[in-house]
Amino acid sequence: MSRTDTDRPGTGRAEGIGTFTVRPLDPLADAELVHGWVTHPKAAFWLMGDAKLQDVEREYMAIAAHPHHDAFIGLHDGEPAFLIERYDPTEVELKGLYEAEPGDVGMHFLVAPTDTPLHGFTRAVITAVMDFLFADPSVRRVVVEPDVTNSAVQTLNKAVGFEVLREIAKPEKDALLSACTREQFEAATGGNDR
């Protein structure tokens, strides 16, 4: 994963949902927005429920400065709607915890809380996130490590082709190490038919 590919915007359209685009997160300009998302009760698995605004700024400034980790704001019809973190799992999050393969990329995503949920939105978001990651031809497999108790994200992961590899112990949680190849994603989502 090179830093230059983070400057390429991701775009996509979900039938009946709208258009998704992706832009790099600005740690200072986006801090207040992201703070509201990561401290919301629905974001409990993000583990930042008690974070202050300055904590969010520091966290995303550190990510922006990290050579193997970056963050993006996902837009739905031009409005901020989700957060993506992309990382090299051999250097961040999973270093030493799994058997890496060439072309692996790690991912976290968070959908912004809303008072007006749109049916199918979160599944459209994870599909857009995966499209964004696989737009980089060097990415062969996406790996994730959701909390073992986060059944909602496990269901979403399965819907887009993730396969649970095994349970792993991380310092902050017990996680289900899961992976999705480009082929598994295309088979699960209909590939270019989306």
Residue frames as qw, qx, qy, qz and C-alpha x, y, z in Angstrom:
[[0.000, 0.891, 0.454, 0.000, 0.00, 0.00, 0.00],
 [0.445, 0.156, 0.003, 0.882, 1.64, 3.22, -1.09],
 [0.033, -0.529, -0.386, 0.755, 0.75, 6.66, 0.21],
 [0.115, 0.167, -0.398, -0.895, 0.02, 7.94, -3.31],
 [0.236, -0.306, -0.832, -0.399, -2.96, 5.66, -3.69],
 [0.130, -0.531, -0.667, 0.507, -4.64, 7.33, -0.71],
 [0.068, 0.388, -0.041, -0.918, -5.11, 10.45, -2.82],
 [0.189, -0.097, -0.751, -0.625, -7.28, 8.64, -5.36],
 [0.526, -0.028, 0.328, -0.784, -10.97, 9.19, -4.58],
 [0.112, 0.136, 0.981, 0.083, -13.18, 6.13, -4.50],
 [0.479, 0.118, -0.036, -0.869, -16.60, 6.30, -6.08],
 [0.036, -0.134, -0.982, -0.132, -19.51, 3.95, -6.45],
 [0.506, -0.122, -0.102, -0.848, -23.25, 3.78, -6.75],
 [0.123, 0.107, 0.955, -0.247, -25.64, 1.52, -4.83],
 [0.225, -0.351, -0.669, -0.615, -28.97, 0.91, -6.55],
 [0.457, -0.684, -0.501, -0.269, -31.73, 2.67, -4.60],
 [0.620, -0.568, -0.264, 0.473, -29.27, 4.00, -2.02],
 [0.073, 0.985, -0.060, -0.141, -27.24, 6.68, -3.78],
 [0.660, 0.610, -0.290, 0.330, -23.67, 7.55, -4.65],
 [0.737, -0.622, 0.040, 0.262, -20.64, 6.92, -2.46],
 [0.501, 0.723, -0.289, 0.377, -17.33, 8.75, -2.65],
 [0.795, -0.467, -0.147, 0.359, -14.27, 8.60, -0.42],
 [0.268, 0.844, -0.212, 0.412, -11.83, 11.33, 0.54],
 [0.541, 0.107, -0.590, 0.590, -8.85, 11.43, 2.92],
 [0.463, -0.788, -0.396, 0.086, -9.77, 12.34, 6.49],
 [0.224, 0.648, -0.245, 0.685, -8.38, 15.69, 7.68],
 [0.520, -0.247, -0.698, 0.425, -7.47, 15.10, 11.35],
 [0.080, -0.204, -0.344, 0.913, -8.19, 18.67, 12.41],
 [0.358, 0.009, -0.253, -0.899, -11.02, 19.74, 10.10],
 [0.650, -0.166, -0.620, -0.407, -12.89, 16.43, 10.55],
 [0.216, 0.098, -0.815, 0.529, -12.22, 15.92, 14.27],
 [0.398, 0.026, 0.400, -0.825, -15.53, 17.33, 15.53],
 [0.750, 0.155, -0.322, -0.556, -17.54, 15.29, 13.02],
 [0.639, 0.157, -0.750, 0.065, -15.64, 12.07, 13.77],
 [0.016, -0.153, 0.707, -0.691, -15.80, 12.72, 17.52],
 [0.622, 0.022, 0.183, -0.761, -19.60, 12.71, 17.31],
 [0.809, 0.185, -0.462, -0.313, -19.51, 9.39, 15.48],
 [0.563, 0.214, -0.752, 0.269, -16.96, 7.48, 17.58],
 [0.053, -0.111, 0.665, -0.737, -18.45, 8.56, 20.94],
 [0.664, -0.102, -0.169, -0.721, -22.03, 7.67, 20.00],
 [0.665, -0.235, 0.628, -0.327, -23.42, 4.65, 21.92],
 [0.906, 0.372, 0.104, -0.172, -23.91, 2.77, 18.60],
 [0.553, 0.676, -0.452, 0.179, -20.12, 2.96, 18.09],
 [0.716, -0.621, 0.290, -0.135, -19.30, 1.05, 21.29],
 [0.944, 0.017, 0.193, 0.266, -17.06, -1.41, 19.42],
 [0.466, 0.768, -0.127, 0.420, -14.90, 1.51, 18.20],
 [0.729, -0.352, -0.346, 0.474, -13.67, 1.74, 21.84],
 [0.281, 0.208, -0.075, 0.934, -13.65, 5.55, 21.93],
 [0.275, -0.711, -0.615, -0.200, -16.89, 6.16, 23.82],
 [0.444, -0.794, -0.224, 0.349, -15.22, 8.37, 26.45],
 [0.582, 0.125, 0.175, 0.785, -12.88, 10.18, 24.05],
 [0.009, -0.788, -0.152, 0.597, -12.60, 13.95, 24.20],
 [0.563, 0.822, 0.037, -0.081, -12.34, 16.00, 21.00],
 [0.003, -0.823, 0.564, 0.067, -8.59, 16.39, 21.58],
 [0.622, -0.219, 0.751, 0.024, -8.26, 12.59, 21.88],
 [0.735, 0.534, 0.418, 0.001, -9.87, 12.16, 18.46],
 [0.315, 0.918, -0.234, -0.057, -7.61, 14.83, 16.95],
 [0.290, -0.651, 0.700, 0.044, -4.53, 13.11, 18.44],
 [0.736, 0.053, 0.675, -0.011, -5.64, 9.65, 17.28],
 [0.691, 0.647, 0.316, 0.064, -6.23, 10.73, 13.67],
 [0.136, 0.913, -0.382, -0.057, -3.12, 12.92, 13.55],
 [0.479, -0.453, 0.749, 0.069, -1.14, 9.82, 14.58],
 [0.746, 0.329, 0.577, 0.039, -2.87, 7.77, 11.89],
 [0.481, 0.876, 0.017, -0.042, -2.18, 10.47, 9.28],
 [0.036, -0.833, 0.552, 0.034, 1.51, 10.45, 10.23],
 [0.716, -0.238, 0.657, -0.002, 1.78, 6.65, 10.24],
 [0.164, 0.451, -0.679, -0.556, 3.37, 5.10, 7.14],
 [0.134, -0.041, -0.971, -0.192, 1.15, 1.98, 7.33],
 [0.003, 0.564, 0.767, -0.304, -2.24, 3.36, 8.45],
 [0.031, -0.061, -0.184, -0.981, -4.61, 5.92, 6.96],
 [0.182, 0.494, 0.729, -0.437, -8.17, 7.13, 7.38],
 [0.016, -0.198, -0.542, -0.816, -10.91, 8.35, 5.06],
 [0.395, 0.312, 0.439, -0.744, -14.32, 9.95, 5.23],
 [0.164, 0.280, 0.861, 0.392, -16.96, 8.24, 3.15],
 [0.282, 0.223, 0.062, -0.931, -19.62, 10.45, 1.61],
 [0.276, 0.437, 0.854, 0.053, -23.16, 9.46, 0.70],
 [0.234, 0.802, 0.451, 0.313, -24.53, 11.74, -1.99],
 [0.288, 0.662, -0.116, 0.682, -21.85, 14.26, -1.01],
 [0.478, -0.727, 0.165, -0.464, -22.53, 14.22, 2.75],
 [0.094, 0.431, -0.844, 0.304, -20.18, 12.64, 5.33],
 [0.836, -0.188, -0.128, -0.499, -21.68, 9.28, 6.30],
 [0.972, -0.216, -0.035, 0.082, -18.95, 6.81, 7.26],
 [0.196, -0.824, 0.530, 0.046, -15.37, 6.40, 8.37],
 [0.955, 0.225, -0.167, 0.097, -12.78, 4.02, 6.89],
 [0.329, -0.763, 0.546, 0.111, -9.42, 3.07, 8.33],
 [0.900, 0.384, -0.200, 0.040, -7.05, 1.15, 6.08],
 [0.378, -0.767, 0.518, -0.013, -3.87, -0.40, 7.43],
 [0.566, 0.419, -0.710, -0.011, -1.04, -2.78, 6.66],
 [0.853, -0.446, -0.034, -0.271, -1.88, -5.72, 8.94],
 [0.860, 0.074, -0.293, 0.412, 1.76, -6.83, 9.05],
 [0.331, 0.313, -0.278, 0.846, 2.64, -3.50, 10.71],
 [0.309, -0.205, 0.253, -0.894, -0.53, -2.36, 12.52],
 [0.750, -0.137, 0.076, -0.643, -3.31, -4.13, 14.50],
 [0.987, 0.005, 0.021, -0.159, -2.41, -7.70, 13.51],
 [0.339, 0.696, -0.615, 0.152, 1.39, -7.63, 13.52],
 [0.065, 0.338, -0.896, 0.282, 2.54, -11.04, 14.72],
 [0.541, 0.039, 0.590, -0.599, -1.02, -12.29, 15.26],
 [0.824, 0.395, 0.315, -0.257, -1.74, -14.00, 11.95],
 [0.624, -0.051, 0.584, 0.517, -0.19, -15.57, 8.87],
 [0.255, 0.719, -0.056, -0.644, 0.02, -12.67, 6.42],
 [0.694, 0.346, 0.542, 0.326, -0.25, -13.15, 2.68],
 [0.243, -0.095, 0.293, 0.920, 1.07, -10.85, -0.06],
 [0.157, -0.350, -0.496, -0.779, -1.55, -8.26, -0.96],
 [0.344, -0.587, -0.701, 0.215, -3.26, -8.21, 2.46],
 [0.019, -0.403, 0.079, -0.912, -4.83, -4.96, 3.64],
 [0.173, -0.380, -0.788, 0.453, -6.61, -4.36, 6.95],
 [0.158, -0.443, -0.339, -0.815, -9.81, -2.39, 7.34],
 [0.022, -0.424, -0.701, 0.573, -12.09, -0.83, 9.93],
 [0.078, -0.382, -0.406, -0.827, -15.29, 0.99, 9.03],
 [0.017, -0.410, -0.660, 0.629, -17.90, 2.90, 11.01],
 [0.006, 0.590, 0.578, 0.563, -21.24, 4.15, 9.75],
 [0.047, -0.208, 0.256, -0.943, -22.32, 7.51, 11.18],
 [0.083, 0.407, 0.819, -0.395, -25.27, 7.37, 13.57],
 [0.163, -0.180, -0.392, -0.887, -28.55, 8.64, 12.15],
 [0.392, 0.186, 0.575, -0.694, -32.11, 9.29, 13.28],
 [0.727, 0.452, 0.027, -0.516, -33.41, 8.31, 9.84],
 [0.481, -0.273, 0.796, 0.246, -32.01, 4.88, 8.95],
 [0.594, 0.473, -0.348, -0.551, -32.12, 3.83, 5.31],
 [0.922, -0.040, 0.367, -0.119, -32.84, 0.14, 4.70],
 [0.891, 0.330, 0.118, 0.288, -29.77, -1.57, 3.21],
 [0.126, 0.960, -0.209, 0.134, -27.50, 1.39, 3.87],
 [0.498, -0.675, 0.543, 0.042, -24.87, -0.31, 6.05],
 [0.818, 0.096, 0.522, 0.221, -24.54, -3.20, 3.62],
 [0.536, 0.804, 0.122, 0.225, -24.15, -0.68, 0.77],
 [0.150, -0.924, 0.347, -0.056, -21.46, 1.09, 2.80],
 [0.661, -0.425, 0.597, 0.160, -19.39, -2.05, 3.46],
 [0.765, 0.432, 0.413, 0.240, -19.71, -2.93, -0.24],
 [0.295, 0.936, -0.051, 0.183, -18.47, 0.57, -1.16],
 [0.415, -0.780, 0.467, 0.033, -15.60, 0.23, 1.32],
 [0.778, -0.096, 0.579, 0.224, -14.57, -3.10, -0.20],
 [0.620, 0.710, 0.246, 0.228, -14.85, -1.64, -3.73],
 [0.007, -0.968, 0.238, -0.082, -12.60, 1.20, -2.57],
 [0.573, -0.577, 0.571, 0.111, -9.99, -1.18, -1.14],
 [0.757, 0.134, 0.591, 0.245, -10.02, -3.53, -4.12],
 [0.447, 0.893, 0.046, -0.031, -9.67, -0.57, -6.51],
 [0.127, -0.777, 0.606, 0.109, -5.99, -0.82, -5.61],
 [0.850, 0.307, -0.387, -0.184, -4.75, -3.66, -7.87],
 [0.285, 0.431, -0.780, 0.354, -2.10, -4.66, -5.31],
 [0.509, -0.198, 0.566, -0.618, -4.81, -5.62, -2.79],
 [0.416, 0.063, -0.860, -0.288, -5.60, -9.31, -3.00],
 [0.509, -0.432, -0.741, 0.066, -7.28, -9.86, 0.37],
 [0.249, -0.629, 0.149, -0.722, -8.94, -7.73, 3.05],
 [0.519, -0.183, -0.768, 0.329, -8.50, -8.81, 6.66],
 [0.364, -0.627, 0.011, -0.688, -10.56, -7.65, 9.62],
 [0.375, -0.016, -0.810, 0.450, -10.63, -8.37, 13.33],
 [0.441, -0.535, -0.150, -0.705, -14.09, -7.61, 14.73],
 [0.341, -0.318, 0.668, -0.580, -14.93, -8.18, 18.38],
 [0.105, -0.071, -0.988, -0.087, -16.22, -11.72, 18.92],
 [0.122, 0.491, 0.730, -0.460, -19.44, -10.26, 20.38],
 [0.242, 0.470, -0.116, -0.841, -20.14, -7.90, 17.45],
 [0.510, 0.275, 0.813, 0.066, -22.67, -10.10, 15.66],
 [0.420, 0.819, 0.220, -0.324, -24.01, -7.25, 13.51],
 [0.171, 0.781, -0.495, -0.340, -20.67, -6.62, 11.78],
 [0.369, -0.207, 0.895, 0.143, -20.00, -10.35, 11.52],
 [0.560, 0.531, 0.623, -0.131, -23.26, -10.71, 9.57],
 [0.350, 0.885, -0.087, -0.295, -22.27, -7.82, 7.28],
 [0.144, -0.615, 0.726, 0.273, -18.81, -9.28, 6.78],
 [0.505, 0.087, 0.856, 0.067, -20.28, -12.64, 5.78],
 [0.521, 0.716, 0.393, -0.249, -22.66, -10.91, 3.33],
 [0.348, 0.869, -0.276, -0.216, -19.73, -9.44, 1.37],
 [0.834, 0.396, -0.381, 0.046, -17.65, -12.62, 1.36],
 [0.091, -0.652, 0.658, -0.365, -15.58, -12.65, 4.55],
 [0.858, -0.107, -0.502, -0.017, -14.64, -16.02, 5.98],
 [0.547, -0.760, 0.295, -0.190, -13.79, -16.41, 9.67],
 [0.574, 0.482, -0.639, 0.173, -10.27, -17.81, 9.98],
 [0.623, -0.239, -0.657, 0.351, -10.04, -18.12, 13.76],
 [0.390, -0.903, -0.162, -0.082, -10.39, -16.33, 17.07],
 [0.584, 0.307, -0.318, 0.681, -7.42, -14.26, 18.20],
 [0.453, -0.757, -0.332, 0.335, -6.63, -12.43, 21.43],
 [0.333, 0.628, -0.026, 0.703, -5.73, -8.77, 21.00],
 [0.248, 0.013, -0.538, 0.806, -4.81, -6.49, 23.90],
 [0.297, 0.002, 0.166, -0.940, -8.17, -4.66, 23.75],
 [0.778, 0.124, 0.109, -0.606, -10.51, -7.51, 22.74],
 [0.530, -0.006, 0.834, 0.154, -11.04, -11.08, 21.64],
 [0.398, 0.546, -0.233, -0.699, -11.49, -10.89, 17.88],
 [0.827, 0.284, 0.486, 0.009, -12.61, -13.02, 14.97],
 [0.148, -0.483, 0.563, 0.654, -9.83, -12.84, 12.43],
 [0.661, 0.535, 0.511, -0.126, -11.62, -12.87, 9.09],
 [0.200, -0.379, 0.526, 0.735, -10.49, -12.50, 5.48],
 [0.627, 0.632, 0.388, -0.237, -12.07, -11.84, 2.11],
 [0.454, -0.106, 0.550, 0.693, -10.30, -12.28, -1.21],
 [0.246, 0.307, -0.279, -0.876, -11.22, -10.28, -4.27],
 [0.327, -0.055, -0.842, -0.425, -12.85, -13.45, -5.71],
 [0.165, -0.404, -0.838, 0.328, -14.89, -14.08, -2.54],
 [0.101, 0.456, 0.231, -0.853, -16.09, -10.47, -2.57],
 [0.311, 0.218, -0.492, -0.783, -17.10, -10.59, -6.23],
 [0.290, -0.180, -0.923, -0.176, -18.89, -13.94, -5.76],
 [0.121, -0.449, -0.725, 0.508, -20.81, -12.63, -2.71],
 [0.109, 0.599, 0.211, -0.765, -21.82, -9.28, -4.21],
 [0.639, 0.654, 0.404, -0.037, -22.27, -10.04, -7.90],
 [0.601, -0.057, 0.310, 0.735, -18.97, -8.48, -9.01],
 [0.095, -0.065, 0.260, 0.959, -19.45, -5.90, -11.73],
 [0.162, -0.525, -0.736, -0.396, -23.22, -6.43, -11.73],
 [0.246, -0.573, -0.522, 0.582, -23.58, -4.09, -8.71]]
